[in-house]
Amino acid sequence: MASSKEYLDFILEQLSDLSGVSYRAMMGEYIIYYQGKIIGGIYDDRFLVKPTVSAKKLMPEAPLELPYEGAKEMILVDNVDNKGFLCELLKAIFDELPLPKKKK
């Protein structure tokens, strides 16, 4: 099942206090970037983030889920209605993520 544009728009609105949030559509789903780094994505209308130490600390009870068959597990963000929490989460995750690889 593909994710809806409405859910993407909702998540982007929740993250609108941060500068540098962008997305890229990929096979019916959406990859979410923060200041050029992939922080997670929207898969089947679920907001999933990379399982960093900070993300696990901020959401200790959050389940790990597969975004799609054959992918690595990611953390399901339940608290998508809390705009402040989502912005804090992205800021916390950012420093733990690697810079994108240079394209050849």
C-alpha positions in Angstrom: 0.0 0.0 0.0 1.4 3.4 -0.9 1.4 6.3 1.5 -1.0 9.2 0.9 0.1 12.7 0.0 -2.2 13.9 2.7 -0.2 12.1 5.4 3.0 13.4 3.9 1.6 17.0 4.0 0.5 16.4 7.7 4.0 15.3 8.7 5.7 18.1 6.8 3.4 20.6 8.5 4.3 19.1 11.9 8.0 19.7 11.0 7.5 23.1 9.6 9.2 24.9 12.5 12.5 23.3 11.4 14.4 24.6 8.4 15.9 22.1 6.0 13.2 19.5 6.0 12.6 18.0 2.6 11.3 14.8 1.0 11.7 12.6 -2.0 9.0 10.3 -3.4 10.2 6.7 -4.0 8.0 3.9 -5.2 4.8 5.2 -3.5 6.5 6.1 -0.3 8.5 9.2 0.9 12.0 9.5 2.2 12.3 12.4 4.7 15.5 14.5 4.9 16.6 16.9 7.5 19.4 19.3 6.5 20.5 16.8 3.8 20.5 13.7 5.9 18.0 10.9 5.6 16.3 10.7 9.0 13.5 8.3 8.1 10.5 8.1 5.9 6.8 7.6 5.5 5.8 4.0 4.7 2.2 2.8 4.5 1.2 6.1 6.2 3.5 5.4 9.1 6.3 7.9 10.1 9.4 5.8 10.7 12.9 7.1 11.8 16.3 5.5 11.9 17.0 3.7 15.2 19.6 6.0 16.6 20.6 6.1 20.3 18.8 9.4 20.7 15.6 8.2 19.1 15.5 5.1 21.3 16.1 7.4 24.4 13.3 9.7 23.4 10.9 6.8 22.5 12.0 3.9 24.7 8.7 2.0 24.3 8.3 2.6 20.5 8.2 -0.6 18.4 10.7 -1.4 15.6 9.0 -2.0 12.3 10.0 -2.9 8.8 9.3 -0.1 6.3 9.1 -2.6 3.5 10.1 -6.2 2.8 13.9 -6.7 3.1 14.6 -3.4 4.8 16.3 -2.7 8.1 14.0 -2.1 11.0 13.1 1.5 11.9 11.4 3.1 14.9 7.7 3.8 14.6 6.9 7.4 15.7 3.5 7.3 17.5 3.5 10.8 18.8 3.0 12.6 15.4 0.4 15.0 16.8 3.0 16.6 19.0 4.8 19.2 16.8 7.3 20.1 19.5 8.3 16.5 20.1 8.8 15.8 16.4 11.1 18.8 16.0 13.1 17.8 19.1 13.3 14.2 17.7 14.8 15.3 14.4 17.3 17.6 16.0 18.4 14.8 18.3 18.8 12.2 15.5 20.6 14.6 13.2 24.0 14.5 14.8 24.1 10.7 14.9 23.5 10.2 11.2 26.2 10.1 8.6 26.5 12.7 5.9 25.1 11.5 2.5 27.6 9.7 0.3 28.9 11.8 -2.6 27.5 10.8 -6.0 30.0 9.7 -8.5 
